[in-house]
Amino acid sequence: MHRFFSQHGVIILGCFILLLVLPLTFLGPREELSWHNYIFKCLTPLAMVFVFCLNYYWLIPRVFSVRKHVFFTANAAMIITCALLLAATHRTWPEQSQKRKKAKTEMTTPPPPPT
């Protein structure tokens, strides 16, 4: 138990709490807080953590010191793949697609005639 509360453990715990609280700070003024909305907003920070951990624990120790061009290519491919998956998720997420449809209909609806 003493080992967990070392400086390293406290930093990891603080970052994890920050990661879970961060999506709550980006709620809009008229946005309601729901589990679907919270999980949707957690996807981007979790993707960043995934890319960082994959880099730090796997890609850098194995590839960076040997072949730097392979490291940068693999890193770019991983980041682009993650971005494309996030974009696809954002497009197909039920709540967000409903908001987008509503915004499109509001934009395409002609204004009322002047009286």
Secondary structure as the mmCIF struct_conf table of DSSP 4:
data_model
#
loop_
_struct_conf.conf_type_id
_struct_conf.id
_struct_conf.beg_label_comp_id
_struct_conf.beg_label_asym_id
_struct_conf.beg_label_seq_id
_struct_conf.end_label_comp_id
_struct_conf.end_label_asym_id
_struct_conf.end_label_seq_id
TURN_TY1_P TURN_TY1_P1 HIS A 2 PHE A 5
BEND BEND1 SER A 6 SER A 6
HELX_RH_AL_P HELX_RH_AL_P1 GLN A 7 THR A 25
TURN_TY1_P TURN_TY1_P2 PHE A 26 PHE A 26
TURN_TY1_P TURN_TY1_P3 PRO A 29 ARG A 30
HELX_LH_PP_P HELX_LH_PP_P1 GLU A 31 LEU A 33
HELX_RH_AL_P HELX_RH_AL_P2 TRP A 35 LEU A 54
HELX_RH_PI_P HELX_RH_PI_P1 ASN A 55 PHE A 64
TURN_TY1_P TURN_TY1_P4 SER A 65 VAL A 66
HELX_RH_AL_P HELX_RH_AL_P3 LYS A 68 THR A 92
HELX_RH_AL_P HELX_RH_AL_P4 PRO A 94 THR A 108
BEND BEND2 THR A 109 THR A 109
HELX_LH_PP_P HELX_LH_PP_P2 PRO A 110 PRO A 114
#
